[in-house]
Amino acid sequence: MSRAIVQIDGNNFYASCEQLINPSLKRKGLVVLSNNDGCIIARNSEARKMGIAMGQPYFKLKEKLNKLNINVKSSNYELYGDISNRLMLILRQYCEELEIYSIDEAFATLKRPRNKQLSKWGKELRSIVYQNIGIPITIGIGDTKVQAKIANHIAKERGDSSGIFDIGIIENKDDYLNRIRIDNVWGLGKKMSAWLKNKGISNAREFRDMSSKEVKNKYGIVGLRLQNELKGKSCINFKAKPSDRKELCVSRSFAYPIDSLEELQQAISKYAIIASNKLRQNNQFASSITVFTATNRYSNDFFRSEATARLEIPNDNTSIMLKTSQELSKRIYKPYRKLIKAGVILHKLQSNKYEQKILFKEEHMQKKSNLENLNKVIDGINNKHGRWTISWGTSILENDSITRREKLSHLKTTKIENIPTILAN
């Protein structure tokens, strides 16, 4: 039996999540804003049909959105992350291997039956996801990752596809590949796309059929892999297990400029808490930490500052991260600067399976054990009741007082107090 590569993604994922918890938004225009309510990062099909473009600053389109009666929501990443986890759990049950590619997208492998048809499987999966979670998905099927991405694109474009398209069972793919602009071929960057356009290559079929020698001479094995993927030769490895990250960054833009050391330290503290919690979730230690801050880059007195410290021993301990980040905050702070952004970066990440020990220091080991137990208790409480149910004293600001999220939806899937109450007579 031949193996198929499947690409699955959530349709207008952020907007679909908002409609899931608020059904009154369905069949109405809807856009989702970036951090700090800055730009439009997602829109549903209704908003797209009204001419709302991605990446536009919200303040420029605010009046137009009001006139068109388009709903606006602040980004609710806690909600999107929860729905994503539920989606991936279902996909794991119905796929042989699963590679999570992004918050709303995954590749999967599947053995084709004797008749090679996977449409029945795809329809059942779409039905199960919608029934259990409430969001629509699109499924593209091919012999390679690039083909699967193209099939997914075609499935979205074709009204008669029922959200599924299998390009792998089509013998002559030319007509479909002719429809895919060279900019939309997965894996081709802007520079490579521009080079191909200059050579008169405008679509996926023309790229597939051009001289392989020419592609290899210009873009080496990377370009050749993409071309072979279009031809049906699988060249891009399938990663069922994600590779460990080497760096972790948590940063935010502020809702309003800040200029005091206290506010900067409170913001940095929050980011250090989030970062160390992510370390523990990923079973990793950090070896060094950087904190940074900046003013508006377009201001006349643009200011950016950062400081780094190496940790004595690689660890994931929030208490140590907080103490170190507070000391670094003092080094990067400069009075009378209107700071609009800050962040924490953890470097040289490594697995927590290999832990460096300190010999001849029993008191150190006891203190370390106590801090580990404290982190477990805090993580357990926050996982059950919400991220900021209990926290550290250095991060005393309200959770959303620094970042603007004026149009935030409720966390009905992650906070028990936001679950709707139904009264029955």
N, C-alpha and C positions, 0 to 999 in steps of 0.2 A: 504494500500500500504506500502511496506517495504521501508526503507530508505537506500540509498547507501552513502558510504563515497568515495569521489573522491580526488585523489592527482594529481595536475597539476604542471608541471615545464617546464621551457624553456630549450631547448636542447643546451648544450654548450653555456650557456647564454651570457657570456662576449664576446666570439668569435662571436656568432650570431649577437650581437649588432654592433660589428665592421664591420661585413660583410654587415649589413643592410645599414650603411651609406657609405660603400665603396664596391659596388658589384664586383669590380675587384678582391677582395680577395676570392670570392666563388670558391670552388673546388680546392683551393690551401692550403698548410699547413699554419696554423696560431696559434700563441701562444700569451697569454697576461701575462704581468709581474705584480708582486706585487708592493706595494709602493716602491718608490725609485729605480725602475727597478731591484729589487732584485732577486726574484725567479719566476718560471713559476707557475701561479695559474689557468690558463685555457688554453685549447687547443681544436681545432676542430677535427673532426673524421679523417681528412687527416693527421694531425700531430700525432695523436695517432697511426695510422697505420704505421707511420715511426719510431715508437719506442721512441717518446719523452715522458718522464715521468713527472708527476706532482711534484711540490716542488723542482725541481732541480735549483741550482743557475744559473742565466743567464750567468755569466762570464765563467762558466765551459762549457756551451753548445754553446756559441756564435759561435765558429768556425764550429761546427757540423750543427747548424741551417743555417749558410751561405752556407755550402756545399749542404745541402738538399733543398736550396732555400725556406726556411720556413719564412713567414712574422712574424715580431715581433711588438707588440704594447704595449705601456705603459698603465697601468690601467687608465681608464677614468670613474671614478665613477659618475661624473655628468651625463654622457650619460647613463650609466647603470641604475641609479636611475630614470631618466626620462622615459626610456623604461619600467622599472618595474612598474611605476605608471600607464602608459597607459595600460599595460597588466592587472593589477589588476582592473582597471575600467571596462574593458570588462568582466572579469570573474565575477564581482559582478552582471552584468546584466543577466548572463546566469546560475547563481547558486543561490540556496535558501539562504544558509549561506556561508560565506567565512572567513577562518582563514589564514591570511598572515603569512607564516612560515619563509620565508627568502626573499631576494631580487628577486629571480627567482622561488619561490615555494609557493604553497598554498594548503590547504585542503578545500574541499567544501562538502556540503550535497545536496542530490538530492532525490526526491521521484521516485521510480521506477514505470513505467507504468504497466499495467496489464500483459503484456508479459515479464516484467522484463528487457527488452533489452534497453540498453542506448548507443549502438554503433552509432546509427543515430545522437543522440544528440552530442556525442563526435566528430564525423566527421564534423558536422556543426560548432562546437566551434573551432576546429583546423583550419578550412577554414576561419572563421571570423577573428581569431587572425592573421593568415598569411596575409590575405587581408588588414586588417586595420593597422597592425604594421610591418609585414614582418619578423617575427621570428617563427621557428617551435616549437611546444610544444608537450609533451608526457602526456598522460592521463592514470592513473591507477585507477581502480574501484574495491571496495571490500565492505565487511560489516563492517570493522573496519579500523582504521588508519594504523595499521601494514599491514593488507592485501592490502590496497590501495598502500602502498609503494612498496610491493612485486610485485603487478600487474604492477606498473609503471616500475620497474626494468625489468620485463619480456617483457613489450612492447618495451623497448629499445633493448633488445637482439633479439627479433623475427623479422625477416625481413618481415613477412607476416602480421604483426599486424596493419599496417597503423598508428602506433603511439598510439594505444589504446588497452588496454587489461582489461577485466572484469573477475576477479577471483571469484567474488561473485556469478555468475550464474553457476559455475562449481561445480557439486556435489562431485566428487572425485578429491580433490586438490593435492593428494599425489605426483603425477608426477611433478607438478610445484614446490611444496615446496621442493622436493628433489634437485632441481636445484639451490636453494638459499643457498649459503654457510652461515654458522653461523655468519661469520663476517659481512655479508650484511643484517642481520635482523635489522631493524630500532629499535633503543632504547637500543640495547645491547652494553654496553661499552667494552673496551679492557679487563678489568679484568673478566667480566662475560663471554665473549667469550672464553677467555683462560681457565677458569674453566670448561666450557662446553666441550671444545676440550679435556681437560685432562680426562673427563669422557666418551670420545668416541662419543660425540654429534657433528656431522660435518655439519648438514644442518637444515633448518627450520622445516622440517617434523619431524625429530628426536627430536628436542626441543619441538615441540607441543605435542608429544606422551610420553615424559618422565614423571616420577613421579612428580605430582604437589606438593606433600608434600616435596619432596627433594628440589625443586625450592624454595618453600616458606621458608624452614628452612635456606637456604643459603642466599637468596636475598629478603626475605620478600614479602610484597605486591607489590613492584615494579616488581620483577621477575614474580610473579603470574599474574599480569596484562598483561605483554607482552605475556605470554603463552596463556592466555585466548583470547587475541586479535587474535592470530594465529588460535584459534579454532572458531573464528567468533563471540565472545562475546565482545561487545564494552565496554571498560574499561577506555580508555584515553579520558578525557573530550575534547569537542570541544570548542574552544575559538574564538568566532566570534569577540569579542572585546579584543584587546591586553591589558594585564595588564600593569599598569603604571610602568615605570622603576624607580628604586631607586637611580641610579647613572648614570652619563654620562661622558664619557672620550673622549677627542680629543687629539691624539698624532701623531707625525710623526718622521721618521728618516730623517736626513739631507743628502743632496747630497754630502756634504763635511763637515769635522769637523769644528766647530766654537769654538772660545776661548774668545770672547769678551762679556761683559755684554750687550752692545747695541744690538748685533745680537740675543742673547738669549731673551732679552725683546721683540724684534720685532717678534720673532717666537712665544713666549708665548702669545703676543697680538693677533696674528692671531687665535690661538687656542681658546683663550677666546672669541673672536668675534663669531667664528663658534659655540662654545658651548652655548653661551647665545642666539644665533639665534635659535638653536635647542630647547632650553627651551621654547621659545615663540611658536614655531611650535607645541610643545607637550602640550601647555597650562600648564606649570609647573614652579615652583619657586625652587631655590636652597637655602639651608641653610648654606652651607660652600663650600670652594674651596681649592683645593690642586694643586700646580704646582710641577713638577719634571723634572729632567734632568739626563743624564748619559753619560759616555764615553763607549767605546767598552769594553764589559764584558770580552773579551779575552786579553785585554792589561795588562801589568805588574802592572800598577797603576790604576786599575779599580776604578771609582768614580761614586757614585750615591747619589743624594741629593733630598730631597723633603721638602716642608713646607706647612702648612695648616692654614687657617684663617676662623673663623666663621663670617658669615655676620650678621650685626646688626639686619636686618630684611630679611626674605626669599624673594628673588626677582629674576627677569629675566633681569635686566637692564645691558646693555652692558657697560655703563660708569662706573658703580660700579664694575663690573667684571674686567674691564681693570685696574682701579686704584688699586684694591686689588691684582691682579696678578702681576702688576709691582712691588709692595712692596715685594711680596713673591719672585719674581725673584732675587732681591738683596740678599735675605737670602740664596738662594740655590746656588748662583754663587760662583765659586772658580777660581781665576786666574790660567792661564797656564794649564788648563785642556782641552783636545780636546773632546768637547761634540759632540755626534753624534745623540742624541735623546732628545726630550723634550715633555711635554704634560700638559694638564689641566684636572683635574677631579672635577666635581661638585657632591656634596654629599647631602644626605637626601632630595631628591626631593619630592615635594608635589604639589598637584593641586593648580592652581592659582585662583580657585573659593573661596578659603578661605584665605583671605589676612589680615595680622596683620596691624592694624592701630596705629599711634602715636597720642595720645591725646594732645591737647593744643599746637600744632605746625603747625599753618597755613602756615608758610613759607616753612616748609618741604613738606606739601601736594602740594603746588604750584610748588615747584621744581620737585617733583616726577611726577606731571602731565606733566610738560614741557619735562622731559626726556622720558616719555612714548610716547609722541607725536613725539619726535625726532626719537625714535626707529622705530615707525610706518612708518615715512617718509623714513628712510634709508632702512628698510625691503622692502617697496613698490617699491622703485627705483631698488634695487638689484634683487628682484623677477622678475621684468619686463625686466631689461637690463643685468642681470648677477651678480653673487655674489659680485664681487669686483668693481662694477661700482663706488660706493661711499663707503668710509670706514673712519676709525678713524686714526688720525695722528700718533699714536704709532705703527702702522703696515705699515710702508712705504716701506718695501721690495716688489719687484715684486712678483706676486702670486706664481710663480713656481721657484723662485731663490733659495729656500732652499731645496725643494724636487726635485730629479732628475726624469724628465719625458721626456726623449729625443725622444721617439717614440709615443708621444701623438697624437691621432686622433682629428680632428676638432669636435666641439660641434654643429653639424648641426641641432640638434633638440632643442637646448636650447639657442643658440646665433644667433641673427638675421643676424649678419655680416658674419656668416659662412654658411648661406643658399646658395646653388649653384645658380649662375646666368645663366639663359638660354636666349640666344639671338635668336630671330626669324627674318628671312628675310621677 
